[in-house]
Amino acid sequence: MKHLRRILGLTALMFAWLTAHPADAEPPSRHSISLDGEWQFRMDPQREGDAGKWFELGGDFPDRIKVPGNWQAQGFGEPVRLVRNNYQGLAWYRRTIEVPNGWKGQRI
């Protein structure tokens, strides 16, 4: 659970920072990479992720989800209405990004 909190916490912090500091408002020397787009996604209703070490690379993340976005509006969980579903629980997100070589040695 500690790893999940760390991953989700860091992801949320990074997302909040990137959205609060748009690239066009930053000085030219500041670089950023948008984390918007498709992410690997896996619901964890049984809380198996920590014990199963889902935080390690590899493993099965069978679903894809758009970020930013809402789980239920993207069809995750039990259908309860025409457009929305219901899921209350844990979920894991994973995405690989490439950090440009020119950023080496810089604080990012």
PyMOL commands that set and color helices and strands:
alter all, ss='L'
color gray80, all
select helices_A, chain A and resi 2-20+23-25+72-74+101-103
alter helices_A, ss='H'
color red, helices_A
select strands_A, chain A and resi 37-44+63-67+78-79+85-86+90-94
alter strands_A, ss='S'
color yellow, strands_A
deselect
rebuild
show_as cartoon
